[in-house]
Amino acid sequence: MWRHGQTAWNVERRFQGSTDIVLTETGLAQARRAARLLAALKPDAIIASDLKRAATTAAELSAVTGLEVAHDAGLRETYAGQWQGLTHEEIIERFGEQYAAWKRGEPVRRGGGELETEVAERAAPVVLGHADKLPDGGTLVVVSHGGTIRTTIGRLLGLESRSWEALGGLSNCCWSVLGEGARGWRLLEHNAGTLPEPVLGDDD
């Protein structure tokens, strides 16, 4: 689960949501660096949100691996209505109670937009559908957005929605790695910017 590279709105701390913002030059450089690393995982398939910032990020991995990217609107970032385009400070100033309720883990339609559970309900099946098509031991790279990745991971791990915030955010062009264990999905790496290392002594 790979977050897109930096955008101007990321730098300005503006809530992007489903607004279609492009990468900065820094974001493009981040995507190129990360793509070279992720190519070493020898992915079998790449899927991505169709918003430009994710699609452009995915294109860098496609260029290195030769794999086609399957774009899906189900992987877009949370639609957040009136919050979109506002800075963090402006959201707190204008929607303070709504913001506080969201931070407490309550189901909130931020800016009149989607619930986090609704985002998970559209994104998780896209991921699972493509994962089911992989060869045994295959690797799927999902290029998406911070909020969508967090909610999808929360859903795949079977966590209660109010605790999804505990997963923490992803830095631009960092990723999280999930694998299938004996009892379902496991979170193997979170907010990583280097290739995963084997886990030795899992419980000690």
C-alpha positions in Angstrom: 0.0 0.0 0.0 2.0 3.0 -1.4 1.1 6.6 -0.8 1.6 9.1 -3.6 4.4 11.6 -3.8 4.3 15.2 -2.4 1.9 17.8 -3.8 1.7 21.6 -3.3 -1.3 21.1 -1.1 0.6 18.6 1.1 3.2 21.3 1.7 0.6 23.8 2.5 -1.2 21.3 4.8 -4.4 21.7 2.7 -7.0 18.9 2.9 -6.9 17.4 -0.6 -9.6 14.8 -0.4 -10.8 13.9 -3.9 -9.5 17.2 -5.4 -7.2 16.2 -8.4 -3.9 17.8 -7.4 -0.6 17.0 -9.3 2.8 16.1 -7.9 5.5 18.7 -7.2 8.9 18.2 -8.7 9.9 16.9 -5.2 7.0 14.5 -5.4 8.0 13.2 -8.7 11.6 12.6 -7.5 10.2 10.8 -4.4 8.1 8.5 -6.7 11.2 7.7 -8.9 13.3 6.9 -5.9 10.6 4.7 -4.3 9.8 3.0 -7.6 13.4 1.8 -7.9 13.2 0.3 -4.4 9.7 -1.3 -4.8 10.7 -2.8 -8.2 13.1 -5.0 -6.1 10.0 -6.7 -4.6 9.3 -8.0 -8.1 5.6 -7.0 -8.0 3.1 -9.0 -10.1 0.5 -6.3 -10.5 0.0 -2.6 -9.9 -3.3 -0.9 -9.1 -3.8 2.8 -8.5 -6.3 5.5 -7.8 -7.2 7.4 -10.9 -6.4 10.8 -9.3 -3.3 12.4 -11.0 -1.1 12.3 -7.9 -1.5 8.6 -7.4 -1.5 7.7 -11.2 1.7 9.6 -11.8 3.3 7.9 -8.8 2.2 4.5 -10.1 3.5 5.4 -13.6 7.1 5.6 -12.2 6.9 1.9 -11.0 5.3 0.9 -14.3 8.2 2.4 -16.1 10.7 0.4 -14.1 8.8 -2.9 -14.0 7.1 -2.8 -17.4 3.8 -3.7 -15.7 0.5 -2.0 -16.8 -1.3 0.0 -14.1 -5.0 -0.8 -13.5 -6.7 2.5 -12.4 -9.7 2.3 -10.1 -11.8 5.2 -8.8 -12.5 3.1 -5.7 -9.0 3.8 -4.5 -9.5 7.6 -4.5 -9.0 9.6 -1.3 -11.9 10.4 1.0 -14.4 12.9 -0.4 -14.5 15.6 2.3 -16.9 18.2 0.9 -16.4 21.6 2.5 -13.1 20.6 4.1 -11.4 20.2 0.7 -8.9 23.0 -0.1 -8.8 24.2 3.5 -5.7 24.2 5.7 -5.5 22.3 8.9 -6.0 25.5 10.9 -9.0 26.6 8.8 -10.7 23.3 9.3 -10.3 23.6 13.1 -11.5 27.2 13.0 -14.6 26.5 10.9 -15.4 22.9 11.8 -13.9 22.6 15.3 -16.6 20.4 16.8 -16.7 18.1 13.7 -12.9 17.8 13.7 -12.8 17.0 17.5 -15.5 14.3 17.0 -13.6 12.8 14.2 -10.4 12.7 16.2 -12.3 10.9 19.0 -13.1 8.2 16.6 -16.8 9.0 16.0 -18.3 8.4 12.6 -18.2 11.9 11.0 -19.0 13.1 7.5 -16.1 15.5 7.3 -17.3 18.6 5.4 -20.5 16.7 4.5 -18.4 14.0 2.7 -17.8 10.3 3.1 -17.6 8.3 6.3 -14.3 6.5 6.8 -16.2 3.2 6.8 -17.6 4.1 3.4 -14.1 4.7 2.0 -13.1 1.3 3.3 -16.2 -0.3 1.8 -15.3 0.9 -1.7 -11.5 0.5 -1.5 -11.0 -2.8 0.4 -12.9 -4.9 -2.2 -10.8 -3.4 -5.0 -7.6 -4.5 -3.2 -9.0 -8.0 -2.3 -10.2 -8.5 -5.9 -6.8 -7.9 -7.4 -5.0 -9.8 -4.6 -7.1 -12.8 -5.4 -5.8 -12.8 -9.0 -2.1 -13.0 -7.9 -0.1 -16.1 -8.3 0.8 -18.0 -5.1 3.3 -15.8 -3.1 2.6 -12.9 -5.5 2.9 -9.2 -4.7 0.4 -6.5 -5.5 1.3 -2.8 -5.2 -1.6 -0.5 -4.4 -1.0 3.2 -5.1 -3.4 5.4 -3.2 -3.8 8.1 -0.6 -3.1 8.4 3.1 -6.7 8.3 4.4 -7.8 5.5 2.0 -4.7 3.4 2.8 -5.3 3.7 6.6 -9.0 2.8 6.4 -8.3 -0.1 4.0 -5.6 -1.5 6.2 -7.9 -1.1 9.2 -10.7 -3.0 7.4 -8.3 -5.8 6.1 -6.9 -6.3 9.7 -10.4 -6.5 11.1 -9.9 -3.5 13.5 -12.8 -1.5 14.8 -13.2 1.7 12.8 -12.8 3.9 15.8 -9.2 2.6 16.3 -8.1 3.0 12.6 -6.5 6.4 13.5 -4.1 4.5 15.8 -2.4 3.2 12.6 -0.9 6.7 12.1 -0.3 8.4 8.8 2.0 7.6 5.8 4.7 10.0 4.7 4.7 11.0 1.0 5.8 8.0 -1.1 6.2 5.7 1.9 4.3 2.4 2.1 2.9 -0.3 4.3 3.2 -4.0 3.7 0.5 -6.5 4.4 0.8 -10.3 4.1 -1.6 -13.1 4.6 -1.0 -15.1 7.8 -2.7 -18.2 9.3 -5.4 -16.1 10.8 -5.9 -13.5 8.1 -4.0 -10.3 7.1 -1.0 -9.1 9.1 0.6 -5.7 9.0 4.3 -6.4 8.3 5.6 -2.9 7.7 4.1 0.6 8.3 5.2 3.9 6.9 8.3 2.4 5.5 10.7 4.0 3.0 13.2 1.2 2.7 12.7 -2.5 1.7 11.3 -4.8 4.3 13.7 -6.9 6.3 12.7 -10.4 7.5 11.1 -10.5 11.0 13.3 -12.5 13.3 12.0 -13.6 16.7 8.5 -12.4 16.0 7.3 -12.7 19.6 10.4 -12.2 21.7 
